[in-house]
Amino acid sequence: MRRLIVRAREDLSVIVARDPSVRTRAEALLHPALPALWTHRLAHALYVRGHRHLARLLAYAARAVTGGIEIHPGARLGRRVFIDHGAAVVIGETAEVGDDVTIFHQVTLGSVGWWRDGRRAAGARRHPVVGDRVVLGTNAIVLGPVTVGDDALIGAGSLVLGDVPPGARVLAPVGEIAPRLTAADREEADALLRALATSGCW
C-alpha cells in the first residue's frame, strides 16, 4: 500500500512539474492522463496474472474516460511517465516505456502490422522499447520492435522505423510555405485535370 501511495504522489508531482497549466496536486487530480496511468497499473497487474479479459475491460473503460488514451494492459510503463493532453495516444501490448518519459498527444508506439507480426516467433516483441527520459512529440509514430535510447527526443510528426541511439534527436521535415498559383498556373492545372480525369474517378 505504501508503494502505491508513493507512486500516486510521484504521478501528481510530475503533472505539476511538466504541465505549466496545472499548479497544484489537487488540480493534477483532474488531468486526463491520471486515470489512464492508474487504471493501467491495475490492468497490467491483472494481465500478468492471467486475467486478460478483465484487464482489457479496464483498459477499454480508461480509453473511454480519458478521450482516447489506449494503453494495452500488456505494455510496461516506468515511473513518472507523463502523458500531456493524451488524446489519441496508443501504446501496444509489448511496448516498454522507461522512467521519466514525456508523451504528447497522438503518439503511437505500435507494431508494423499483422502481415509482418504474424511471421514473428510466438512471444516475440512487436512494439518499441523507449528508454528513460525520452520525449515523444505530438503525432510521433514509433513502429516495430525498435529501441529508442535514453534521453532521445522524437520530434513532432516524426516516423521512426529503426533504432534511435541514446541522446539522439529525430526531427520531421518542417512544412514550407508554397507560393500562390498564378492565374496561368491554375488554368494549366485545370486543363491537365480535365485531360487526365474520367467521369468514373470522381
C-alpha positions, 0 to 999 in steps of 0.5 A: 500500500505504501508503494502505491501511495508513493507512486500516486504522489510521484504521478501528481508531482510530475503533472505539476512539474511538466504541465505549466497549466496545472499548479497544484496536486489537487488540480493534477487530480483532474488531468486526463492522463491520471486515470489512464496511468492508474487504471493501467497499473491495475490492468497490467497487474491483472494481465500478468496474472492471467486475467486478460479479459478483465484487464482489457475491460479496464483498459477499454473503460480508461480509453473511454474516460480519458478521450482516447488514451489506449494503453494495452494492459500488456505494455510496461510503463516506468515511473513518472511517465507523463502523458500531456493532453493524451488524446489519441495516444496508443501504446501496444501490448509489448511496448516498454516505456522507461522512467521519466518519459514525456508523451504528447498527444497522438503518439503511437508506439505500435507494431508494423502490422499483422502481415509482418507480426504474424511471421514473428516467433510466438512471444516475440516483441512487436512494439518499441522499447523507449528508454528513460527520459525520452520525449515523444512529440505530438503525432510521433509514430514509433513502429516495430520492435525498435529501441529508442535510447535514453534521453532521445527526443522524437520530434513532432510528426516524426516516423521512426522505423529503426533504432534511435541511439541514446541522446539522439534527436529525430526531427520531421521535415518542417512544412514550407510555405508554397507560393500562390498559383498564378492565374496561368498556373491554375488554368494549366492545372485545370486543363491537365485535370480535365485531360487526365480525369474520367467521369468514373474517378470522381 
